[in-house]
Amino acid sequence: MAIKPDTKNLLASSLEKLLECKSFESITIQEIVKGCGASRAAFYRHFHDKQDLMQWFFRSQMEDGFTGYLEDLPKWDLHCARTVMIMYKHRNIMQKLVLDKGQNSFTEFLFDTGITHTTNCTRAVLHIDKLPVDISLSIKVWVGGVTYLMTEWIERGFQETPESVADAIVETLPYRLKFIFTNSYTT
């Protein structure tokens, strides 16, 4: 029996190829499915729209950066650097995605993903379901700043090295979160 390629990855690869020569806004679902030989029905079985596809693609890419994060929190800075490198690897696409400022924009996606990931990690480390308000606010402020930093880095054409951007992210982590992540409160 022939192995069926993963439709989600085929669609993501098609979008990635289209982004090499077109803006995200101008790409149609028809072009995406035509580029990989899938049907529109197959597209809509997996995704609501092209923003949903883009977010799935980058969420799956970012999972590589987050792999092992909770098990090795004292080295969270290395995971941060790995995540920045993944974004740098896809820099040509990133620049086009950041230009899309509409609803469900890539910048909004970065912020939401950062909040979710940082909140989940913090809750796991502290072994609690609901974070205290001060910690939640620290996360939102920090992730907001990181999202702005990343967006600016992308818009300026990646002028700084990925290492210097990762260092800036690590250095700006609020003390309370740094204490949680480096001491891990494990019992």
C-alpha positions in Angstrom: 0.0 0.0 0.0 1.4 3.4 -0.9 2.1 5.9 1.9 -0.1 9.0 1.6 1.9 12.2 2.1 0.8 14.4 5.0 -1.7 16.9 3.4 -1.0 19.6 6.0 2.7 19.6 5.2 2.1 19.6 1.5 -0.2 22.6 1.8 2.3 24.3 4.0 5.1 23.7 1.5 3.0 25.1 -1.2 2.3 28.2 0.8 6.0 28.5 1.6 6.9 28.3 -2.1 4.3 30.9 -3.1 5.6 33.3 -0.4 8.9 33.3 -2.2 7.4 35.4 -5.0 4.1 36.8 -3.7 2.7 38.6 -0.7 0.7 36.6 1.8 -2.3 38.8 1.2 -2.3 38.1 -2.6 -2.1 34.3 -2.3 -5.3 32.5 -2.9 -6.5 29.1 -1.6 -6.7 28.0 -5.2 -3.0 28.7 -5.7 -2.1 26.9 -2.6 -3.9 23.7 -3.5 -2.8 23.9 -7.1 0.8 24.1 -6.0 0.6 20.7 -4.2 -2.1 18.9 -6.1 -4.6 18.9 -3.3 -8.3 19.8 -3.6 -10.0 22.8 -2.0 -12.1 20.2 0.0 -8.8 18.8 1.4 -7.6 22.2 2.3 -10.8 23.0 4.2 -10.8 19.6 5.9 -7.6 20.8 7.6 -7.8 24.6 7.8 -10.3 27.4 8.0 -8.3 29.8 5.8 -4.8 30.6 4.8 -4.1 32.3 8.1 -5.0 29.1 9.9 -2.5 27.2 7.6 0.2 29.7 8.2 -0.3 29.6 12.0 -0.3 25.7 12.0 2.9 25.7 10.0 4.8 28.1 12.3 3.3 26.5 15.4 4.7 23.1 14.2 8.0 24.7 13.4 8.2 26.4 16.9 7.5 23.1 18.6 11.0 22.2 17.6 12.3 25.1 19.6 10.1 24.2 22.5 11.0 20.5 22.6 12.4 19.5 26.0 11.7 23.0 27.4 9.9 21.9 30.6 12.3 19.1 31.3 15.3 21.4 31.0 14.1 24.8 32.2 17.5 25.9 33.6 18.6 26.0 30.0 15.5 27.9 28.8 17.8 30.5 27.1 19.0 27.8 24.7 15.4 27.0 23.8 14.8 30.7 23.2 17.9 30.8 20.9 16.7 27.7 19.0 13.3 29.4 18.5 14.9 32.6 17.2 17.0 30.5 14.8 13.9 28.8 13.4 12.4 32.2 12.7 15.7 33.3 11.0 15.7 30.1 8.9 12.4 31.2 7.5 13.4 34.8 7.3 12.2 35.4 3.7 8.7 34.2 4.5 8.7 36.0 7.9 9.2 39.3 6.2 6.2 38.8 4.0 4.0 37.6 6.8 4.8 40.5 9.1 3.6 42.9 6.4 0.1 41.4 6.8 -1.4 43.6 9.4 -5.1 42.6 9.2 -7.1 40.4 11.5 -5.3 37.2 12.5 -2.0 38.8 11.6 1.3 37.0 12.1 2.3 39.5 14.8 -0.9 38.7 16.7 -0.2 35.0 16.2 3.4 35.5 17.7 1.9 37.4 20.7 -0.8 34.8 21.3 1.6 31.9 20.9 4.1 33.5 23.3 1.5 34.2 25.9 0.2 30.6 25.7 3.6 29.0 25.8 5.0 31.1 28.6 1.9 30.8 30.7 1.7 27.0 30.3 5.4 26.7 31.2 5.0 28.9 34.2 1.9 27.0 35.4 3.7 23.7 34.9 6.8 24.8 36.9 4.7 26.2 39.7 2.3 23.2 39.7 -0.7 25.5 39.7 -3.7 25.9 37.4 -4.2 29.6 37.7 -1.3 32.1 37.8 -1.3 35.0 40.3 -2.2 38.3 38.6 1.2 39.8 39.0 2.9 36.9 37.2 0.3 36.9 34.4 0.9 40.6 33.9 4.6 40.1 33.9 4.2 37.5 31.2 1.9 39.7 29.0 4.3 42.7 29.3 7.4 40.6 28.5 5.8 38.7 25.6 4.4 42.0 24.2 7.9 43.4 24.3 9.4 40.3 22.7 6.7 40.3 20.0 7.6 44.0 19.2 11.3 43.2 19.2 10.8 40.2 16.9 8.5 42.2 14.5 11.0 45.0 14.3 13.8 42.6 13.7 11.9 41.0 10.9 10.8 44.3 9.4 14.3 45.7 9.4 15.5 42.8 7.4 17.2 40.8 10.2 20.0 43.3 10.6 21.0 41.9 14.0 22.3 38.4 14.4 19.9 35.8 15.7 22.2 35.3 18.7 22.1 39.0 19.7 18.3 38.9 19.4 18.0 35.8 21.5 20.4 37.4 24.1 18.1 40.5 24.2 15.1 38.4 24.8 16.8 36.5 27.6 18.1 39.7 29.2 14.7 41.4 29.2 12.9 38.5 31.1 11.4 40.1 34.3 13.2 39.0 37.4 10.2 37.2 38.8 10.0 35.0 35.7 13.7 34.5 35.5 13.7 33.3 39.1 10.9 30.9 38.3 12.5 29.5 35.1 16.0 29.2 36.5 15.1 27.8 39.9 12.1 25.8 38.6 10.5 25.5 42.0 10.7 21.7 41.7 10.2 19.6 44.8 
